[in-house]
Amino acid sequence: MEQKLTLFELNQWIKDALSSSIPGTVWVVAEISELKENRNGHCYLELVEKEGNEITARARATIWSYTYRILKPYFETTTGQFFTHGLKVLVQVSVEYHPAYGLSLNIKDIDPAYTVGDMALQRKEIIERLQNEGVFDMNKELELPLVPQKIAVISSRTAAGFQDFMNQLENNSQGIKFYTHLFEAYMQGSEAVPSIMAALDRIFEYEDFFDAVAIIRGGGATSDLSSFDNYDLAFHVTQFPLPVVTGIGHEKDDTIIDLVAHTRMKTPTAVAEFFISGAERFYERLTGLEEEVVQQVRETVDSKQEQLEDFAENLHRFVGTFINEKNRQLIKTGNNLQQQVSRFSFNKKYELNNLKHDLHSAFSIWKVETRNSIYRQKRVLKRVVHEAMLKETAGFNRLKELVKHESKRFLTKEQERILRNENTVRLLNPENVLSRGYTLTLKEGKIVKSAILLELNDEIETRFADGKVKSIITKKE
């Protein structure tokens, strides 16, 4: 018989084998998928390796509190990036295997230079990907309205940059009015990307109302800008149907969001000035156009006034001549019309008397003939109605007898069918079924119709006609 080992012995064997085959420490490249700090200062991580979106390796790792207090500030100071999940790191680890807790890695050291290089490489790859997909300049190609006054703002309500933006916009020297609505979002940390994308989605629902979108943040550490170098957020901006203006708050650093936005300004205050100066230029243009229009109108009015005076004088002479001529023609036409009306009236009166006499004679003849015709039709109609009444009465009596006969036959059939149904229901009554020796099986108050629904150790209830029992499933075939 082969040697038998306890689980502890097997795990101890694995521990000894790992200790003898793996050197004290090794440098490992991995991505941090999870990171948790406990109140004792220890840091617990999950490291993964990916091919595309598929995880090909996974391991638990620990940084004990003494080491973590040194490594974390060293990494963040060197890289300008928070030590958090989502980073690709190069760490020095020792492999440990505990019989009770399994395999884990103890992180001894970290190389920040590797992460800095990987972040720069990722940024370059994101820019090239957006360019290859043909979307890098899509938002820049949108047309910004001449006077963008309805602005959707994405920022944190408590951010100093947001307060500077609103103060600059509302207190501009020209007194230009702007409508703004804040769509709050986190502007740093792990929640920044999904939060800003969600704000863009909410603005999209009111696309027709707004002229532009302002993403403003204000100053802060360089490490806080990593959220704005995200592919998904950048792609979201390139596809947005409104011009996006950014004021992230860093003069030297251009994030990917700055590069793909319609317009990049250095600070939130500069974004406000951008909108204000656009409105001022348009106002100056309107003022110039107003002066040109006023001058042209004045010149046109003077010219038309002179033409109108000449026209009025000519019209006065023409109207006098025209009225005199038409007056003579009207008198002549009136005399002719009076003669024609007298002759027409005499002729029509004569024709009307003749027509009246002919109409009276025709009406008398029609009246006599119509009276005789009505008497004849009255006698015929009376005879036809009497015959129809006799036929309808006979038909109604036959129909009455037929309905009476069919009703009796239908009631008899329905009574027989009801008796058959009562017998069937009585036979299918559960109490009668149980009294014939059948039983009902229930689980948790529900009828069990298939053995598939039962598992070993399930409690079932079996009902008989005179009682019930409970059973435990010990075997299933």
C-alpha positions in Angstrom: 0.0 0.0 0.0 1.2 3.5 -0.8 2.4 5.8 2.0 -0.4 7.8 3.6 0.1 11.5 4.5 -1.9 14.0 6.4 -2.8 17.2 4.8 -0.4 19.0 7.1 2.4 16.6 6.2 1.8 17.1 2.5 1.8 20.9 2.8 5.0 20.7 4.9 6.5 18.6 2.2 5.5 21.3 -0.4 7.0 24.0 1.8 10.3 22.2 2.1 10.4 21.5 -1.7 9.8 25.2 -2.4 12.4 26.3 0.1 15.1 24.1 -1.4 14.4 25.0 -5.1 13.7 28.8 -5.0 16.4 31.3 -4.0 15.9 33.7 -1.1 14.5 36.6 -3.2 13.5 37.1 -6.9 12.4 40.2 -8.9 8.9 39.8 -10.3 7.0 41.9 -12.8 3.2 42.0 -12.1 0.1 44.2 -12.0 -1.6 45.1 -8.7 -5.2 44.1 -9.0 -6.2 44.6 -5.3 -4.6 46.5 -2.4 -5.7 46.7 1.2 -4.1 48.3 4.2 -5.2 47.1 7.7 -5.1 49.1 10.9 -1.8 47.5 12.0 -0.1 49.1 8.9 0.3 45.9 6.9 -0.5 45.9 3.2 -2.2 43.0 1.5 -2.1 42.7 -2.3 -3.2 40.5 -5.1 -0.8 40.4 -8.0 -1.8 39.3 -11.5 -0.4 38.8 -15.0 -2.5 39.4 -18.0 -2.6 38.6 -21.7 -5.0 41.1 -23.1 -8.0 41.0 -20.7 -7.3 37.4 -19.6 -5.6 36.7 -16.3 -2.8 34.1 -16.8 -1.3 34.1 -13.3 -2.4 35.3 -9.8 -0.7 35.3 -6.4 -1.3 36.8 -2.9 1.4 39.2 -1.6 2.2 41.0 1.7 4.2 44.0 2.6 4.7 44.0 6.4 4.2 47.3 8.1 7.8 48.2 8.7 8.7 47.7 5.1 5.5 49.3 3.8 6.2 52.6 5.8 9.4 52.9 3.8 8.4 51.6 0.3 5.1 53.5 -0.1 6.5 57.1 0.3 9.6 56.1 -1.7 7.5 54.9 -4.6 5.1 57.8 -4.6 7.8 60.5 -4.3 9.8 58.9 -7.1 6.9 58.2 -9.6 4.5 61.1 -8.7 1.9 58.4 -8.6 -0.2 56.9 -5.7 0.7 53.4 -4.8 -2.6 51.7 -5.6 -4.3 49.1 -7.8 -4.0 49.1 -11.5 -0.2 49.8 -11.5 2.4 47.6 -13.2 5.3 47.1 -10.8 8.7 45.4 -10.5 9.0 44.0 -6.9 11.5 41.9 -5.1 9.8 39.0 -3.3 10.5 36.0 -1.2 8.3 33.0 -1.8 6.6 31.7 1.4 4.4 28.6 1.9 2.4 28.1 5.1 0.8 24.7 5.7 -2.4 26.5 6.9 -2.6 29.5 4.6 -1.0 28.3 1.4 1.4 30.2 -1.0 2.1 33.9 -0.7 4.8 36.4 -1.7 6.5 38.7 0.8 7.5 42.0 -0.9 10.9 43.2 0.2 11.7 46.0 -2.3 10.2 47.9 -5.3 11.8 49.5 -8.4 9.9 52.8 -9.1 11.8 53.4 -12.4 10.0 50.4 -14.0 6.6 51.8 -13.2 7.5 55.3 -14.5 8.7 53.7 -17.8 5.5 51.6 -18.0 3.3 54.6 -17.4 5.0 56.6 -20.1 4.7 53.6 -22.5 1.0 53.2 -21.7 0.5 56.9 -22.4 2.2 56.6 -25.8 0.2 53.5 -26.6 -3.1 55.2 -25.8 -2.3 58.2 -28.0 -1.2 55.9 -30.9 -4.3 53.8 -30.4 -6.6 56.8 -30.6 -4.8 58.1 -33.7 -4.9 54.7 -35.4 -8.7 54.5 -34.7 -9.1 57.9 -36.4 -10.8 59.5 -33.4 -8.0 61.6 -31.9 -9.2 64.9 -33.5 -12.9 64.2 -33.7 -13.9 66.6 -30.9 -11.6 69.3 -32.3 -13.5 69.1 -35.5 -16.8 70.2 -33.9 -17.9 73.8 -34.5 -18.0 75.9 -31.3 -20.9 78.3 -31.3 -20.1 82.0 -31.8 -21.3 82.8 -28.3 -21.2 79.7 -26.1 -23.3 80.8 -23.1 -24.9 77.5 -21.9 -22.0 75.6 -20.4 -22.1 72.1 -18.7 -19.4 72.0 -16.1 -17.7 68.8 -14.8 -15.9 69.3 -11.6 -16.1 68.8 -7.8 -18.3 71.4 -6.1 -15.7 71.9 -3.4 -12.7 72.3 -5.7 -11.0 75.7 -5.6 -10.7 75.6 -9.4 -14.5 75.4 -9.7 -14.9 78.4 -7.4 -12.4 80.4 -9.4 -14.1 79.5 -12.7 -17.6 80.6 -11.4 -16.3 83.8 -9.9 -14.5 84.8 -13.1 -17.5 83.9 -15.2 -20.1 85.6 -13.1 -18.1 88.8 -12.4 -16.9 89.6 -15.8 -16.4 93.3 -16.6 -18.9 93.4 -19.5 -21.7 91.9 -17.4 -22.2 89.1 -19.9 -24.6 86.4 -18.6 -23.8 82.8 -18.8 -25.9 79.7 -17.9 -23.9 77.0 -16.1 -24.9 73.7 -14.6 -22.5 71.6 -12.5 -22.4 67.8 -13.1 -20.4 66.7 -10.1 -17.6 64.2 -10.4 -14.5 63.0 -8.6 -11.5 64.6 -10.1 -8.8 62.3 -8.7 -8.4 58.8 -7.4 -9.8 55.5 -8.6 -13.4 56.8 -8.9 -12.4 59.8 -11.2 -12.7 58.0 -14.6 -16.1 56.3 -14.1 -17.4 59.4 -12.4 -16.4 61.8 -15.2 -17.7 59.4 -17.8 -21.0 59.2 -15.9 -21.2 63.0 -15.9 -20.6 63.1 -19.7 -23.4 60.5 -20.1 -25.8 62.7 -18.0 -24.9 65.8 -20.1 -25.5 63.8 -23.3 -29.2 63.5 -22.3 -29.5 67.3 -22.5 -27.2 67.7 -25.6 -29.5 70.1 -27.4 -29.6 72.5 -24.5 -25.8 73.1 -23.9 -23.3 74.8 -26.2 -20.1 73.3 -24.7 -18.6 71.2 -21.8 -16.0 72.5 -19.4 -13.9 69.9 -17.5 -12.1 71.8 -14.8 -10.0 70.8 -11.8 -7.5 73.2 -10.5 -4.0 72.6 -9.1 -2.7 69.6 -7.3 0.1 66.9 -7.4 1.2 65.6 -10.7 0.2 62.1 -9.5 -3.4 63.3 -9.4 -3.4 63.6 -13.2 -3.1 59.9 -14.0 -6.9 59.6 -14.2 -6.8 62.0 -17.2 -4.5 59.6 -19.1 -7.1 56.9 -19.4 -8.1 55.4 -22.8 -11.8 54.9 -22.0 -12.2 58.5 -20.8 -10.2 59.9 -23.7 -12.3 57.9 -26.2 -15.5 59.1 -24.5 -14.3 62.7 -25.0 -13.5 62.2 -28.7 -17.0 60.8 -29.3 -18.8 63.5 -27.4 -21.2 65.6 -29.6 -20.4 68.9 -27.9 -17.0 70.8 -27.9 -15.1 69.9 -24.7 -12.9 72.6 -23.1 -10.4 71.5 -20.4 -8.8 73.4 -17.6 -7.0 70.7 -15.6 -4.8 73.3 -13.8 -1.3 72.3 -14.8 0.7 74.6 -17.1 3.4 72.2 -18.0 1.6 68.9 -18.1 -0.7 68.0 -21.0 -2.9 65.0 -20.2 -4.4 62.8 -23.0 -7.7 64.5 -22.2 -6.2 67.9 -22.9 -4.8 66.5 -26.2 -8.1 65.1 -27.5 -10.4 68.0 -26.2 -11.6 70.7 -28.6 -9.7 73.4 -26.6 -7.1 73.1 -23.9 -6.7 75.9 -21.4 -4.1 76.0 -18.6 -6.4 76.7 -15.6 -10.1 76.9 -14.7 -9.8 80.8 -14.7 -8.4 80.6 -18.3 -11.4 78.5 -19.3 -13.7 81.2 -18.0 -11.7 83.9 -19.8 -11.9 81.9 -23.0 -15.8 82.0 -22.9 -15.8 85.6 -21.8 -13.4 86.8 -24.5 -15.4 84.9 -27.2 -18.6 86.7 -26.1 -16.8 90.1 -25.9 -15.4 89.7 -29.5 -18.9 88.9 -30.7 -20.4 91.9 -28.9 -17.8 94.2 -30.5 -18.6 92.7 -33.8 -22.3 93.4 -33.2 -21.6 96.9 -32.2 -19.6 97.6 -35.4 -22.4 96.1 -37.5 -25.0 98.2 -35.7 -23.1 101.4 -36.5 -22.8 100.4 -40.2 -26.5 99.5 -40.4 -27.5 102.8 -38.8 -25.4 104.8 -41.2 -26.7 102.9 -44.2 -30.3 103.3 -43.0 -29.9 107.1 -42.6 -28.5 107.4 -46.1 -31.3 105.2 -47.6 -34.0 107.2 -45.7 -32.7 110.5 -47.1 -32.6 109.2 -50.6 -36.0 107.6 -50.4 -37.4 110.8 -48.9 -36.4 112.8 -52.0 -37.8 110.2 -54.3 -41.1 110.1 -52.3 -41.6 113.8 -52.6 -41.1 113.8 -56.4 -43.4 110.8 -56.7 -46.1 112.6 -54.6 -46.0 115.7 -56.8 -46.4 113.6 -60.0 -49.1 111.5 -58.4 -51.1 114.6 -57.5 -51.2 115.8 -61.1 -52.0 112.4 -62.5 -54.8 111.7 -60.1 -56.6 115.0 -60.9 -56.5 114.3 -64.6 -57.6 110.7 -64.1 -60.6 111.7 -61.8 -61.9 114.2 -64.4 -61.8 111.7 -67.2 -63.4 109.0 -65.2 -66.2 111.3 -64.1 -67.2 112.1 -67.7 -67.2 108.4 -68.6 -69.3 107.6 -65.5 -72.0 110.1 -66.4 -72.3 108.8 -70.0 -72.4 105.1 -68.8 -75.1 106.0 -66.3 -77.4 107.4 -68.9 -77.0 104.3 -71.1 -77.6 102.0 -68.2 -80.9 103.7 -67.2 -82.3 103.2 -70.7 -81.3 99.6 -70.9 -82.8 98.8 -67.5 -86.2 100.2 -68.5 -86.4 98.1 -71.6 -85.2 95.0 -69.8 -87.8 95.5 -67.0 -90.7 95.8 -69.4 -89.8 92.6 -71.4 -89.3 90.5 -68.3 -92.6 91.6 -66.8 -94.4 90.4 -70.0 -92.6 87.0 -70.0 -93.4 86.6 -66.3 -97.2 87.0 -66.8 -97.2 84.3 -69.6 -95.2 81.9 -67.4 -97.6 82.4 -64.5 -100.6 81.5 -66.7 -98.9 78.4 -68.1 -97.8 77.2 -64.6 -101.4 77.6 -63.2 -102.9 75.4 -65.9 -100.2 72.7 -65.6 -100.6 72.6 -61.8 -104.4 72.0 -62.0 -104.0 69.0 -64.4 -101.2 67.5 -62.2 -103.3 67.9 -59.1 -106.2 65.9 -60.5 -104.0 63.1 -61.9 -102.0 62.8 -58.7 -105.1 62.4 -56.5 -106.5 59.6 -58.7 -103.1 57.8 -58.6 -102.9 58.0 -54.8 -106.3 56.4 -54.4 -105.4 53.5 -56.6 -102.0 52.9 -54.8 -103.8 53.0 -51.5 -106.1 50.2 -52.3 -103.3 48.0 -53.7 -101.1 48.7 -50.7 -103.8 47.8 -48.2 -104.3 44.4 -49.9 -100.5 43.6 -50.0 -100.1 44.5 -46.3 -102.9 42.2 -45.3 -101.4 39.3 -47.2 -98.0 39.9 -45.7 -99.4 40.0 -42.2 -101.0 36.6 -42.7 -97.7 35.1 -43.9 -95.6 36.6 -41.1 -98.0 35.3 -38.5 -97.9 31.8 -39.8 -94.0 31.9 -40.0 -93.7 33.2 -36.5 -95.9 30.4 -35.1 -93.7 27.8 -36.8 -90.5 29.4 -35.4 -92.0 29.6 -31.9 -92.7 25.8 -31.9 -89.1 25.1 -33.3 -87.4 27.2 -30.6 -89.5 25.6 -27.9 -88.5 22.1 -29.1 -84.8 22.9 -29.5 -84.6 24.6 -26.1 -86.0 21.5 -24.3 -83.5 19.2 -26.2 -80.5 21.6 -25.3 -81.5 21.7 -21.6 -81.7 17.9 -21.5 -78.1 17.5 -23.0 -76.6 20.1 -20.6 -78.1 18.4 -17.6 -76.6 15.1 -18.7 -73.2 16.8 -19.3 -73.3 18.4 -15.8 -74.0 15.0 -14.2 -71.0 13.4 -16.0 -68.7 16.3 -14.9 -69.9 15.9 -11.3 -69.0 12.2 -11.4 -65.6 13.0 -12.9 -64.8 15.7 -10.2 -65.9 13.3 -7.5 -63.5 10.7 -8.8 -60.6 13.2 -9.0 -61.2 14.6 -5.5 -57.8 14.2 -3.6 -59.6 12.5 -0.6 -61.1 9.9 -2.9 -57.7 9.4 -4.7 -56.0 8.9 -1.3 -58.7 6.5 -0.1 -57.9 4.3 -3.1 -54.4 3.7 -1.9 -52.5 6.6 -3.6 -50.3 9.1 -1.6 -49.0 12.6 -2.1 -45.3 13.5 -1.5 -44.5 17.1 -0.5 -41.2 19.0 0.1 -41.4 22.3 2.0 -45.2 22.3 1.5 -44.9 21.8 -2.3 -45.9 18.7 -4.2 -42.9 16.8 -5.6 -43.5 15.7 -9.2 -40.1 14.4 -10.0 -37.2 12.6 -8.2 -34.8 15.1 -9.8 -36.1 17.7 -7.3 -35.0 15.7 -4.3 -31.5 15.5 -2.8 -30.0 13.2 -0.2 -30.9 14.2 3.4 -34.0 16.2 2.2 -37.0 15.9 4.5 -40.2 15.0 2.7 -43.8 14.6 3.8 -46.0 11.7 2.6 -49.8 12.1 2.9 -52.3 9.1 3.2 -56.1 9.2 3.4 -55.9 8.7 7.2 -52.8 10.7 8.0 -49.2 11.8 7.1 -45.6 10.8 7.8 -42.2 12.6 7.4 -39.1 10.9 6.0 -35.4 11.7 5.2 -34.0 10.8 1.8 -31.1 8.3 2.4 -30.8 6.9 -1.1 -31.6 8.1 -4.6 -31.7 6.0 -7.8 
